[in-house]
Amino acid sequence: MPMDFTVTEISGFQVIKPVGRVDWEGARFLDKEVQRLIDAGQLLIVFNLDEVTFICSGGIGALVYNRNKLMHLGGAVYVIADNEYIAYVFEALKFDMIFEGYLYKTFEEFSAAVLGSDDEEAKGSKKPSAGKKSAETKKAPETKKAHETKKAPEVKKVTPTRVTKEAPKAAKKTKKG
């Protein structure tokens, strides 16, 4: 099943909310979405990971890669995660330190700290005004089923041989003279 995610604009921030498993293909799809947003001039991106049940190393890498890219462009990547699994992964890999100051447990915390508001629109409970984009749901491309994956090529076992290097023979000194 492909990964679903929504993109919503709230107060100038693009909020990307993936749902379910963020596997390798899903991570690449999120990278493309972030690039699309950057190309459209959007440099403030929020990843809301509340509904993520699994994130592969590629997904974590995508977060860090896009954080670095946007910071270089003068933007920022924020992460919201009120999810024990994500909190564990971030803490175990020390990504909580990488995203320090940009990592929030809830959207309300993010809203109060970054948006400087706790109004209903920032919480997303009101419908966006005419100037705001509504949420759009996207699907990552279908991934291969486990039974459709290719097997890794068989590796031949090689018995190691011991190679010894002889010490160079000393050259004979001859007297000249």
N, C-alpha and C positions, 0 to 999 in steps of 0.2 A: 504494500500500500504506500503510495507516495506521501511525502510530508506536506501538510497544509500549513499555510501561514497567512497572516493578515498584515497589511501595511496601513497605518492610520496616521494622519497628520494631527498633532495636537500642539498648539501654540508654537508652530514653526519647527517642531521636532517630528521626525519620521519614526514611528513606533512599529517595529517589526516583531510580530508575535508568532513564533513557530509553535506547532502543536505536534506532540508525539515524539518520534525518534528523529534525531538529526544525524543521519548517516553520512557517508562520504559524498554521495550524490546530492543529498540535501544541503550539505555544507557548500558545495560548489554552486548550487542554485541560489543560496543566500548570498554568496559572494557576487554573483551576477546581479542580484537585486540591489545590493549596496552600490555596485558600480553604476547601475542605472540611476539610482538616486543621486550619486555624486555628479554624474553627467548632467542631471537636471538642476544642479546647483544646491542640492541639499547636503549640508555638512554636519548636521546635528542628528545623530541616529541613536535610537534606544532599542535595545534587544530585551524584550520581555520574555523571560524563559520560564514563567510560572507553569506552563503546560507541557514542558519538555520532559519526556520520560527517559531519554537516553541521548547522550551527545558523544560522538566519536572524537578522536584526536583531531580529525580534520575540521570538525565543528569548532572546537576550542581554538585551533589554529586560525580559523576564519575570523573569530572574534578579535584575537590579538592582531592579526594582519590588518584588519579593517580599522582597528583602534589606531595603530601606528600610521596607516595611510591618512586617515582623517585628521589626526593631530598634526601631521606634516602639512596638511592643507589648511590648517587653522580651525578645524572642526573638532568633534568629539564623539566618542561612542560611550553610551551609558548602558549598564546592565541592571535589569530588575529581575530578582529571583527569590521568590518566597516558596522555595522548593528544596526539600532536604537533600535530594540527590545532587542538584546543581551546587548547593552550598558545600556538600562533601567533596565534590570534584574540584571546585575552585580552591577550597582549603587544602586539600591533599596535594594539588599541583602548584600551590602558592600563587594562583591567579588572582586570589583576593588581594594580594599585594600589588600586582600589576594594575588592577582596576581600582586601586584605592582612591577614594574620592569620587569614583564613577560607578560604584556598585551599591545598589539599594535593595532592601528586602521587599518593599512594597511600592506600588505606584504612588501611593499617598506620600510616602517618604521622599520619593523622587520629586514629586510635584511641589512639596513644601520647600525642599532644599534647592532645586534647580529652577523651577518655574516661579517660585516665590508665591505660590497660591495653593489654596486647598478648595478652590471653587468646583462646582459640579462639572463644568465643561472639562477641566483638567483631569478629573476622575474618569471622564469618558461616559458619564451616565446621561448627558444631554446629547441630542442629535447635533452634529456639526452644523455651524452656520453656513450660509451660502459661500463664504470665502474659504471654507475648510473642505478638505477632501474627505469623502466618506471612506470607511474601511473597505478594502478590496481583498478578497480571498484568492490566494494563488495556490497552485499545486506544483510540487517538484515533479520532475519526470519520473515515470515508473522505474523502479529498480528491478534488477533481475531476481527471480525467486531462487531460493537456495538450491533447488534441484537443477537450475539452469546455469549455474556458475561453472566456469571452466576449472578443471583440476590443475594444480600446479604440476609442472613437468617433474618427472621422476629424477632424482639426483642419484648419481652413481656414488657408491661409497668407495673412497680411496684410502688405502692403507698408507699412512705416512712413512717415509723412509728417512733415516737419519743421515744427514749430510755433515761431514766433518771437514774442516778446512785445515790443511797442514800448515804448520808455521813455515814462513819463508826461510830458506837456507841462507846462512850467513855467507857473504861473499868473502873470498880469500883475499887477504891484504898482501900485496906484493911490495917489496921495497924497490924503490927506483933510485937509481943513483949511483 
